[in-house]
């Protein structure tokens, strides 16, 4: 998978990582977080497989945005030391930061827990 990684704090305040097209940004404080890196690489994979169309879908479709984030958070869960704690944390983020209109409980179900 082709991607370009940059360590920077230049992203919205609550995010530890961010990707656009094949560019991945991760805060320097999280430079050793493999789960976060592979979460962002999964977004890049979506971008490449859709020839960039995923960027548009992500903006206009809550259903697609939920699918994409759940898929990426599931990848990130593979690297979590405490998967139950991480799953709850990711569910809270899904319910509060992505304008998805879902509850934490619904997010937990989507994440498989």
C-alpha positions in Angstrom: 0.0 0.0 0.0 1.5 3.3 -1.1 1.1 6.1 1.5 3.1 9.1 2.8 3.5 9.5 6.5 4.1 12.8 8.2 4.4 13.4 12.0 2.7 16.6 12.8 0.3 18.3 15.3 -1.5 20.0 12.4 -5.0 18.4 12.6 -8.2 18.9 14.5 -7.7 18.9 18.2 -9.3 15.6 19.2 -7.6 13.5 16.5 -4.4 11.5 17.0 -4.2 10.7 13.3 -5.7 11.8 10.1 -5.6 10.7 6.5 -6.5 12.3 3.2 -5.9 10.5 -0.1 -2.6 8.7 0.4 -1.3 11.2 3.0 -1.3 10.1 6.6 -0.6 12.5 9.5 0.0 11.3 13.0 0.7 13.4 16.0 4.4 12.9 17.2 3.1 11.8 20.6 1.6 8.7 18.8 4.4 7.9 16.5 4.8 4.4 17.9 1.1 3.5 17.9 0.9 0.8 15.3 -2.9 0.5 15.7 -3.4 4.1 14.9 -1.0 3.9 11.9 -2.8 0.9 10.5 -6.2 2.6 11.2 -5.1 5.5 8.9 -3.6 3.1 6.4 -7.0 1.4 6.1 -8.5 4.7 5.2 -5.8 5.1 2.5 -6.7 1.6 1.3 -10.3 2.6 0.9 -9.2 5.7 -1.1 -7.0 3.6 -3.4 -9.6 0.9 -4.0 -12.3 3.4 -4.8 -10.0 5.6 -6.9 -10.7 8.5 -4.6 -14.4 8.1 -4.6 -14.4 7.1 -0.9 -13.5 10.7 -0.1 -16.8 12.0 -1.5 -18.8 9.2 0.0 -17.2 9.8 3.4 -18.4 13.4 3.3 -22.0 12.9 2.0 -23.0 9.5 3.4 -23.3 8.7 7.1 -23.8 5.0 6.3 -20.5 5.0 4.4 -18.7 7.0 7.1 -19.9 4.6 9.7 -18.8 1.6 7.6 -15.4 3.1 7.0 -14.7 4.1 10.6 -15.9 0.8 12.0 -13.6 -1.1 9.6 -10.7 1.1 10.5 -11.3 0.9 14.3 -11.6 -2.9 14.0 -8.1 -2.9 12.4 -6.9 -0.7 15.2 -8.4 -3.0 17.8 -6.1 -5.8 16.6 -3.2 -3.8 18.2 -4.9 -2.8 21.4 -3.4 -4.1 24.7 -6.8 -4.0 26.3 -9.4 -4.6 23.5 -12.4 -4.2 25.8 -11.2 -0.8 27.0 -10.2 0.3 23.4 -13.6 -0.9 22.0 -15.4 1.3 24.5 -13.2 4.2 23.7 -13.7 3.8 20.0 -17.5 3.5 20.4 -17.5 6.8 22.3 -15.6 8.4 19.5 -17.9 7.0 16.9 -21.0 8.2 18.8 -19.6 11.7 19.5 -17.1 12.8 16.8 -18.3 11.7 13.4 -21.8 13.1 13.1 -23.3 9.7 12.7 -26.4 10.0 14.8 -25.7 6.8 16.7 -25.5 6.0 20.4 -22.5 4.5 22.2 -24.4 1.2 22.5 -25.1 1.2 18.7 -21.4 1.9 18.1 -20.4 -1.0 20.4 -22.6 -3.3 18.5 -21.1 -2.1 15.2 -17.6 -2.8 16.6 -18.6 -6.3 17.5 -19.0 -5.9 21.3 
